[in-house]
Amino acid sequence: MTDDALRSANTAPTPSRLLRLVLGPLALLGMGSIWGLGFALAKLAGENGAHPIGLVLWETIGSGALLLIVCTMLGRYPRRQWRYLRYYLINGLLGFAIPGPLLFWIAPHLPVGVLTLMIPMAPLLTYVLILLMRTERFDVWRACGVLLGFVGVGLIVLPKESLPEPGLIGWVLLGLGASCFYALQNLYIALRSPPDADVLTQTTGMLILGGLTAIPFAAAFDGFLWPVFPMTVVVKAAAAMLLINAAMMLIFVWVVRAIGPVFASQTANVIVLAGVFWGWIFFDEILSPWVWGAICAMAVGVALVTLRPAVPVKK
């Protein structure tokens, strides 16, 4: 989630010096590093025959069930009125049920570091949608951030030496489709988030309802991933992804509440760097200088878009 996505659902707190300078950066580093590991695990599972929809079910319904336990412990539950259920459902579709299979489908074909670049593209595309809807005034620095994001994409898909194989460009473009759905989710949250929305309960609701919408497709394409013992590589990877998603969501919620959504949105850049590291550890991936240039361009672009204050259009 980005600053634009969370602004309407959360008021920015005034964090203490300890939070800003010590606990917050440590949480950001931990979240990004472990979430980046999740992308490496998705590639590992895909290379061993896991169905993308099966992985989505584990990461949505499984993670949502764990978060529901936390909600029960805190005495906070997702609302069950129709307006909330519709909100959870649309969020689940845009943020998990549709882009999830796309990312898990392309994961075996791309380096992990390139795969993770689909995450920072989401806030950049969100700002493009905001401008098209004319809900914010044009800001030259934020526009430059979007431009740098597309420069980063160009550095990946245009040079012949950027990717391990020229034929991988199609997979990159398909991954950008997932980024578009994340951007639509961000915009939907910003525009439709109920005034009393709670990040933890709404995340729990959208994970569960989003996962439930994927069940018919799993049945149609024989995409169920059943737990077996002794656990296979695929089941181990899926179980780890489930735990990572649930745990990191909890930390993300804490960072948003304690420090603010703008700070939390910078997790995207850490995820990319972590993806590069885990890709090297698991798959001995060495990225080309072109991809490193793309990473730098997107990191600066995300900073420009998320750190600049939004100025609403006067009506």
URBELMO-V380959 format. One record per pair of residues at least 24 apart in sequence whose C-alpha atoms are under 6 Angstrom apart, sorted by sequence separation. I is the first residue (numbers start at 1). J is the second residue. D is the distance in Angstrom with one decimal. If there is no record, write none. Layout:
BEGIN
i=I j=J d=D
i=I j=J d=D
END
This chain:
BEGIN
i=269 j=299 d=5.8
i=56 j=100 d=6.0
i=53 j=101 d=5.5
i=52 j=101 d=4.8
i=52 j=104 d=5.0
i=52 j=105 d=5.5
i=122 j=179 d=4.9
i=126 j=183 d=4.6
i=125 j=183 d=5.7
i=122 j=182 d=5.6
i=47 j=108 d=5.4
i=118 j=179 d=5.5
i=122 j=183 d=4.8
i=46 j=108 d=5.4
i=43 j=107 d=4.7
i=43 j=108 d=4.7
i=106 j=171 d=6.0
i=40 j=112 d=5.9
i=99 j=178 d=4.4
i=94 j=181 d=5.3
i=95 j=182 d=5.4
i=95 j=185 d=5.8
i=94 j=185 d=5.3
i=91 j=185 d=6.0
i=97 j=210 d=5.4
i=92 j=206 d=4.3
i=91 j=206 d=5.7
i=92 j=207 d=5.7
i=88 j=205 d=5.4
i=89 j=206 d=5.8
i=93 j=210 d=5.2
i=97 j=214 d=6.0
i=88 j=206 d=4.2
i=92 j=210 d=3.7
i=89 j=209 d=5.4
i=2 j=123 d=5.9
i=89 j=210 d=5.8
i=78 j=201 d=4.7
i=77 j=201 d=5.9
i=162 j=288 d=5.6
i=78 j=205 d=5.8
i=162 j=290 d=5.3
i=155 j=290 d=5.6
i=156 j=291 d=5.7
i=67 j=204 d=5.8
i=155 j=294 d=5.6
i=64 j=204 d=4.9
i=152 j=294 d=3.8
i=64 j=207 d=5.1
i=64 j=208 d=5.2
i=152 j=297 d=5.4
i=152 j=298 d=5.8
i=60 j=207 d=4.7
i=61 j=208 d=4.7
i=60 j=208 d=5.9
i=120 j=268 d=5.3
i=148 j=297 d=5.3
i=149 j=298 d=4.7
i=61 j=211 d=5.2
i=60 j=211 d=5.0
i=149 j=301 d=5.6
i=148 j=301 d=5.2
i=57 j=211 d=5.4
i=117 j=272 d=6.0
i=146 j=301 d=5.9
i=116 j=272 d=5.2
i=145 j=301 d=3.6
i=113 j=272 d=6.0
i=145 j=304 d=5.1
i=145 j=305 d=5.5
i=113 j=275 d=4.6
i=142 j=304 d=5.3
i=112 j=275 d=5.4
i=113 j=276 d=4.2
i=142 j=305 d=4.4
i=53 j=218 d=5.9
i=112 j=279 d=5.1
i=54 j=223 d=5.1
i=53 j=223 d=5.7
i=54 j=224 d=4.8
i=54 j=225 d=4.9
i=51 j=223 d=5.4
i=137 j=311 d=5.6
i=136 j=311 d=5.5
i=137 j=312 d=5.8
i=136 j=312 d=4.2
i=137 j=313 d=5.2
i=135 j=312 d=5.9
i=136 j=313 d=4.8
i=135 j=313 d=5.6
i=63 j=242 d=5.3
i=5 j=186 d=4.3
i=8 j=190 d=5.5
i=59 j=242 d=4.7
i=63 j=246 d=4.8
i=5 j=189 d=5.3
i=58 j=242 d=5.9
i=5 j=190 d=4.7
i=9 j=197 d=5.8
i=45 j=234 d=4.7
i=45 j=237 d=6.0
i=41 j=237 d=5.5
i=38 j=241 d=5.5
i=31 j=248 d=5.8
i=32 j=267 d=5.3
i=36 j=271 d=4.7
i=32 j=270 d=4.6
i=33 j=271 d=5.9
i=36 j=274 d=5.0
i=28 j=267 d=5.8
i=32 j=271 d=4.2
i=36 j=275 d=4.6
i=33 j=274 d=4.9
i=15 j=259 d=5.2
i=13 j=259 d=5.9
i=13 j=260 d=5.9
i=12 j=260 d=4.9
i=3 j=261 d=5.2
i=3 j=262 d=4.9
i=2 j=265 d=4.9
i=3 j=306 d=6.0
END
